[in-house]
Amino acid sequence: MAVALIYDPIFLEHDTGESHPENANRLRSILHHIEPIKDQLLWLTPQRATYDLIANVHSEEQIETVEFSSQLSHAIDADTQTSAASYEAALKAAGAGITAVDALLDKRISSAFSVIRPPGHHASATRSMGFCLFNNIAITARYAQEMGFEKILIVDFDVHHGNGTQDIFYNDPTVFYFSTHQYPAYPGSGSNSECGEAEGEGFTLNFPFQPGSGDDDVIPVYEEYLPQVIESFQPDLLLVSAGYDLHAADPLASLNVSTEGIAEIVSLIMESTEVPKLFFLEGGYHLEALGISVKRTLEVMIETV
């Protein structure tokens, strides 16, 4: 079965300003770099996530704030800018995973990569922050559960901890959150003592790395601990927050993972289990490193179908 690439030009219209690190040139770089392999992918257009699907994760007040801020092109916080097209882009970004799940159920694809913005993993159930409006991967997880995938594993290799994703599922034993990230760094969460609470205790696993950590530090986590989690949790679906700011060239962080190190992490994820895998673009702010790393990710996905 095919590897899908999910994309819509609306994502280029989410205008944060040219000086903002999370700008449309990120996707332009990705599209440029994957040109040689584009015919090996099944290109799908994301649907708009419905209000009800977003409300499975986010509060009514937060949804209204995103819509109203977009109408006025206001900043939600110092990092999180909106423009006239941002709400529509956010609906399509949240809908990319819905489209991927539907394609899985229709047996049209075996895996997918959503080239989307705004990103999502910092958005909590009540707050948009850190460049993120809605939590795309969390919305997908809840939809997948509605469609019969009972146990969801979320793997997050973005250099910044996915505080929003962790918070949303912190009490939930049906969604396991597994993260490698730089610590301390924005947003300040993600210590190894954060492991879930109540029924969700033991279903969050954080691997914080000090600045300067590289391939030899991060890759062994995916070699050793990811298989253990899969063996014990037995997920039905694996979702990946794919943030490329762990790359050594990235200007917003200080991990030193190489392009081939990222490819190895993706390979270990792809080979870790036979369940379907859906990747969601999160961070990555060095344009060349981002484009090349996403291309390598897709090549690995194609090789391991």
N, C-alpha and C positions, 0 to 999 in steps of 0.2 A: 504493500500500500504506500501511498504517497506521503511525503513530508510537505505540509502546508506552510505557506507564508501568508500571514494575514496583515493587510495594509489598506489604508485609505488616504487619499491626498488631503482630507480634512485635517490630518494630524500636522501638516505643514502650516495650517492657518491658525493654530494655537500660538499666538504672537506674544512672546515674553520679552521681546526686545533683543536686538543683536548682541548687546553686552551681557545678557543673561546667559549663564553656562548651559541651561537647559533650553536650547533654541532649535529652530527647525533645521539648521545645518547638520545637526546630529543625524537626522533621518536621511538627508540628502547624501551624506557621506556613506551611510549604510547602503542605500540604493545604488550608489556608484560602485562600491566595492563588490556587491553581489551580482553585478551585471553578468559576469562570465558564467554564473551557475543558475541564473534565473529560470532557465528552461527546465531545470531538474526539479523545480518546485511547483506545487499546485497553489496558485495564487487565489486567495479568497478575500472577498470584501466583508468587513465586519458589519454586523447588524447593530442598530442602536439598542443599548440596554434599556429595558423598560423601567419606569419609575419603581414598580414593585420589586424588580430584581435588585436595583440599587438599594431600595429600602430594606431588603433582607440583611444588609450590612450597615447602612448609614442612617443617621437620624433624619427626620423630616427637615429640621432646622438646617442641618449641614447641606442637604440637597438644595434647599432654597437659597442658601448663602452662595453656593457655587453658581447657580443660575443667575441670581441678582448681580453678583460681582461681575460675571461675564457680560451682562447687559450694559454695565457701566464701565467695563474694562478696568476694574479696580484690582488692586493687590489685596489678597486675603491676609498675607503676612509679609514680612520683609523679604522672604524668599519666593513666595508663591504668587505669581502674577497671572491675571486673566486678561482676555481680550474678547471681542465680539464673538469669535468662533470657538472660544474655549469650552463652553458648555456642550456644544455639539461634538467637539473633539473628545471630550471626556466621556460622553455617552457611547461613542464609537470605540474608544479605548476599553471601556468596561464591557462592551459588547463583543470584543474580539475573542475573549475566552468563551463566551456563549456560542459564538459561531464555531469555534474549535471543538467544543464538546458535542455540538450537534453533528459535526462532520465525523467525529469519532463514532458516535452512535449509528450513523448511516454507513459506517465502514468504508468511508471515502479516504481516510487518512490514518496513519499510525502515530504521527506526532505533528506538532505545529510550533512555529515561532511567530509571535505577534510583534511586529515592528510598529510600536505605538508610542504616543505621547499625548497628554501628560502621563508620566509614570505613576505608580500607585502605592508602593509598599510603606510609605510614611503616613498615609492617610488612615486615621483611626475611625472608629464608629461615629465619632462626633466632631472631628476636626480635620480639615485639609491643611497640609503643611509640607515643608521640605520638597517643593516643586510638584507635589502630588495633590490631585483634587479628589478622586475616588480611588478606592483600593481595588484595582482591577483583578488581582489574583484572588482576593477574598470573595469578591462577587462571583467569580467563576467557581470557586470551591463550593459555595452555597448552592449555585445552580446545578453543579455536577451532582451534589447530594440529592437534590430534588429529582434528578434524572436517573438515580439508582447507584451512583458511585458512593458507597457508604463511608469509606475511610480514605482521607486525602492526606498525602505527604507533600508539604511545601518545603522546597530547598531554595535557600536564598544566598547567592554568592556575591551580591552587591557589597562594596566596601563599607557602606553605611548600614547599620542595623535596621531591619524592617520593623520598627517599633509599632507601626499601625497594624501590620499583619499579626505580630505577636499578641498585641493587646486584644484584637478581635477574637482570637481563638484561645486565649490564655486559660479559660475554664473548660475547654472543650476537648474531650478525649477522642473525638472522631477526626480531628485535624491535628497532625503533628507538624510543628514548625522547627526546622533545622537550618541554622544560620552560621556562616563564617563571615567575619567582618573585622575591620580595624576598631580597636578600643584602647583608650577613649577616643571618641570622634563623634561628630554629629550622628544621631540626636542625643547621645549620652546614655542610651540603654544598651542592653545586650551583654551584661556580665554573665559569667557562667553559673551564677547563683540563681538566675531567672530561669525557672524550669516549669512554670505553670502553677496553677493553684486549684483547690477544690478537686472536682473530677478531672480537671485537666493537668493535675500535677504529674510530672514525668513525661509530658507530651510536648515540651519545648526544650530544645537543646541548642545552646549557644556556644560558639567557639570564637572567643575574642582574641585578636592578634595585635601585638604591638606594632607601631610604625616601623617600617623596614622589613617586615616579614615577607618572604617570597615563596617561590615554588616549593622549596624543600620543607617549608613550614605548613603551607595550606593544603597541598595535594594529599599528604598522608591522612588528613581528616576524611577525605572522600574515599580513600583506599580502605581505611580501617573502620571508621565509625558509621558511614552511610550504610554499608551492608548489614551491620548489626541492627540499625534502626529498621531497615526493611524486613529483616528476618523476624524481629519481635513485633513490629506494628502491622505488617502484611497489608500495605495500602492497595487500594483499587485503582488509584490514579496518582500520578506524580506531577506537580506543578512547580515550575522553576522561576523564581525572580532572578532574571539574568541581568545583573548590573556589571558593566565593564569598567567601572572606576577602580577596581582592584588592580588594573593594569599599571605597570611601573611608570608609564608615561603620563598617567592621569594627573591633572593639575589640582584636583580637589581633595586628594587623599595621599596616603604615604605607604601603601603596600607596594611590593615590588614583584608582582606576579607577571610573568612573561606571556606573550601571545600563545606560545605553545603550552605554557602552563595552564592557561584558560582552556585550550583545546583538550588537554588531558583531564581537567575537571569535568568538562562536558562529556568526554568519553566515558569516564567513570560513572557519571549519572546515567548516561544512556545504557550502559551495560549492567547497571545495578539490579535491574528487575525488568520483567517482560511487560509490565503494565504500561499503558499509554503515558506519554510525557508531553506536556504543553509548556513552552517557554514564553516568558513575558519580558519585554525590554523594560529595564529600570534605568539605572544610571550609566555613566560613561561619557566623559566630557573632553577627551582628547580625540579630535575628529578622526585622524588617521588611525589611531589605535582602536577606536570604536569600530570603524568600518571593517578593518582587517579582522578584528576579533569576532564580529558577528559572522563574517564570511567563513571563518574557520569553524565556528559553532555549527553553521548550517552544513558545512562539508562533513563534519563528524556525524551529524544527525542523518544525513543522506547515506553515509557509509554503514551506519548501524541499523538501518531499517530492517 
